[in-house]
C-alpha cells in the first residue's frame, strides 16, 4: 500500500516547525511534533486524552521544559526548519502504523501512536508515560471504540499473520493441505509479499518515477548482479542522495529488457526491515521471520532483494 500523508499531518508538521522556532530549537524533534498535536482541540487523539483524563497543560509544560534544557538558537526560518533523525523516524513509524491498520492515509492518530511506540524513548513519549499514558493504553481504547478492532504494531493481528506466513513458507504439508491453501495464497512468496514491495511490478504498472542522472550507477549495479560470484552490490551514501532511486531505475530497466539477458524476468523486491521488526513481542520471533524470508528467497532464484537500511540488522 502506498500511504500518503493527510493534509492534517502536513499542518501538524508546519505547527511543529513553529514550535521549534518559538522554543529556539535547532531542528524539529518528536517533542515539537507532540506539542503541535496538542494544539488540536478535536479528533481521535483529543478523544483519547479526554477518555484517559490527561492533563494536557501539564504535559505541554513538561515537554517545553525538556526542550528548553536543550535549546540552541535556530539557524533557519520556519519553512526551512529541518526534522532531526528522531522526527524522521517518527514519520516512518507513522506510515507503518497506517499500513498495519489498513488506512489509506497517514493521519494525526498514526503520528501520535508512532511517538508513543518510538524505541528511542523521546522526551514526548517519556512525559506521556510519566503521566500514566502509553502506547498500549491508546491501542486498548481504540479497540474498545471500534466495532472490529484494528490493532497497532505488535498486537494480535501481527501474531496471526506470523502463524499464517510461517505455515505457508516452511510447511511441505500433505497434498490435501496444499489444495486447501491454494485458493488463499497464489503467490510463491507470501512472506516477502507481506514485508516487501515488488518494484518490478510497480515499474510494469508505471508507478515508479523516471530516474535521471544515475544511469552510470544503475548499469554498474546491473553488471555486478550479472556476475557468478561476488554479486551482491552495496549502495553507500548520505540520506537523500538517491540510493533507492538506483534500485527503482534497475527495476524499470529489467521490465523494459534493457539489462543483461541474465536479469530478464527477475523480480526486484525491496524489503521493509521496519515491518519485519514491528510486532515482534517474544524472543525469537524476529529470527523466525528472517528464516522464513531466507527460505523463500532460496526457493525462488528469480528474486533480487533490496534491503534498505541494512546496517540496522547489526
N, C-alpha and C positions, 0 to 999 in steps of 0.2 A: 504494500500500500504506500502511495506517495502522499505523505502528510503535508499539509500546508498550514502555516500559522494563521489564526483568525485575526481580524482587524483589532480585536480587543488585546491580543498578545502584543501586537505592534504598538498599541497605545501604552501598554504596561512598560514595554522596553523604553519608550520615549519618556515616560514618567520616571523610570529608574535612572536615566541619564540626568534628569533634572535633580533627582535626589542626590546623585553623586556630586553634581556641581554645588548644590546647596551645602553639602557637608564637606566640601573641598577635598574630595577624594580624587585619586589619580586615574581611576578607571571604575567601571561598573562591576560590582560584585553581587553575589546572591543576596546579600543583605539589602542592597539598594532595590533589587527586584521585589523582595518581600515588602519593603516599605511602599513600593508602588502598588503592589497588590492590596495592601491595607488601605489604600485610598478609596478602593471600591466600596460602595455602600449598598450593593445588591449583588445577586448572583450566587452560585453554588458555594463559593468559598466563604462569603459573608454568612450564608445559612449555616455552614459548619461551625463558624465561630459562635453564632447565636445559640446553636444547639448545645455546644460544649461550654457556653458561658465564658468565653475567653475575654480577658481584659485587654482590649486592643490598644488603648492608650498606654498601658504599662509595657506592652510588647514593643510598641514604637520607641518608647524612651530607652528601653534596654538595648535595642538594635542600634539606635543612634549613638548610645554611649560606647558600644563596641567599635563603631566606625570612627568616632571622634578620637579614640585612642590610636588609630592607625592613620590619622589624617595627613595627607600630603597635598600641597597646593596643586590644583588641576592645571595641566599644560594644554588643554584643548577646550574648545567651546562645546556646548551641549550636543549639537548634531554630530560632532567628531569624536565624542567620548566613546572609547572602545570598551568592550566587555573583556574582563580578565579571563584567565583559563577556567576558573571555577564557574563563572557565569556561563561560559560557552558549554561546559559540561552539563549545566542545568538545562540548557536548551536541548541538548542531545537526549537527556533523560526524559524531558517532556515529550519529545517525539516518540520515544519508546513507550511511555505511558499511554499516549493516544493510540499507538499501534496495537498494544495489547488489549486495550479496551474497545478496539474496532471502531474508533472515532475517525471521521473523515478529516477533521481539522484539529490542530493543537490549540487548546483553549487555556484560559487562565487557570482552571482547575488542574490541568495536567502540569502546568508550570509550578503551581503550589505543591502538588504531590511530589514533583521532582526535587524541590528544595528539601522536603521532609525526608526523601529517600536517598539523598546525596551521601555517599560513603565518606566524603571528605570532612564531614562534620562542620559545615559552615556556621557562621555566627547566628544566622536566622533560624536554622534548624535547632541549634543549641538553646536559643531563647524560647522557642516554641516548646521544646521538651521540658525545660525548666518550669514552664507554666502548665505542665501536665498534658500537653497535646503533641502526639507524634503521628507517624505515618499510619501505623496500624489503627489508631483511633479514627483517622479520616476514612480509611478503607471500610472499617466496620460500619460507620454511619452512612456511607454511601451505599453499602449493601442493604442496610435496613430500609433505605428510602426507595430502592429500586425494586420493581416487580420481578425482574430477572437480574440477580446481582451480577455486576461487572467487576471483576477482580483486577486489582493493580498488580504491579510486579511482585512475583513471589507468592501469589495466592493459589487457591485450589486449581484454577484453570490451567496454570503452568504445570502442575504436577500431573494432571490428567493428560495434557499434551505430551509430557515426557513419556508417560506409560505407553501412549499410542505410538510414538515415534520409535521407542526402543524395541517394541514388539515388531514393528514393520521393518526396521533396519537390521535386527540381529536374528530374527527367527527364520529358520529354514522352513519349519512347520510342515504340516501334512498338506496333501492336495486339497482337502476339504477346507482347511483354514485359508489357503491361498485363494480358493474360489470365493470364500466369504469376503475376504478383504479386497478383492479385485475391484468391485464397484466403488469402494470408498477411496482407494488410493491408486490412481492410474499411474502416478509418477514413480519412477525408479529411485528417486531421491527425496523422500518426504522430509528428512531431517534438514537437508540443505535448502529445500524449498521454504521451510519454516524459519530458518535463521539466516537466509541469504537472499540476494536479488540476482536474477538471471539477466545479465547485461546484454547478452546476445539476443535474447527475446525482446528486451526493451529496444535494442537497436533495430531489430527487424520491424517493430511496430512504430518506429520513428519517434520514440520517446526521449532519445538522447540528443543533446545539443551537439552541433559540429565542433570539433576540436581544432583550434587554429594555433599554429606556432610550435607544435610539439611533434611534428612529423618525424624528425630525426630520432627522438626518444622512443616513439611508438615502433618504428622499424627496428630499432635496437632490441627492444623487448621481444618483438616477433622473432628476430634472429636467435636470441638466447633460448626461447621456448622451443625452437626447432632443433636444438642440439640433442644428442643421445645422452650426454652426461653434463653435469653442472648446468642444468637448465632451469634453475629457479631464480629469476631476476628479483632484486630488491630495489624498490624505489625510495630514495632518501632525499629529504628536503624539508625546508621550513613549511609550517602550515600555510595553505593557500597558494602554493606555487604551481599546483596542477598535477599532483601525483595521481589522484583518482581520475583526472581527465585523460591521462595517458592510457589507463585501462579501458575507459569508455571508448577512446579512439581505436584501441585494438579490437574491441568487440565490434565496432562498426566496420572495420576492415575485414574481419572474419566473415561477417554477414554478406559483404559485397564480394567475397572471394578475391581480395586484393593482397592476401598474405601468401606465404609459402603453402603449397598444397597440403603439407602435413598438418596445418591448422584448420583446414576446411572442416566444417561441421562440428567444430569444438564448441563447447558451452563455456562462457566466461561467467563465473558466479562470484559476486563479492560477498564475503562472509561478514555478518554483523556480530562482532565479538561482544558488544554491549548486550545484545539479545541473548547470546549464549550464556553469559554470566548471570543475567537477570533471572530472578526467581529460584536460584539455587539455594535451598534452605538447609539441606542436610549434607553432611560430609560425603564427598564422593560423587555428588550429583553433577557437578561441572565436568568431572573426569568421564562420567558416563556419556555425557553429550559429546565430548570431544572424541571418545572412542567410536560412537555411532557415526559421527561425521567422517572420521578417518576410514571407517569400513565402507561407507557409501562411495567415498572418493576412490578407494582401491577397486571397488566393483564397477566403477564407471570411468574407464580411461579417457572418455571424450570430454572430461570436465577439467577446466583450468580454474583454480580457486584463487581469488584475490583476497588476501587478509589485510584489511585496513587496520592501522594502529597495531601492528603485530607485536610491537615491543611490550604491549600490555599483558601478553601471555607470560612474561618472565615473572 
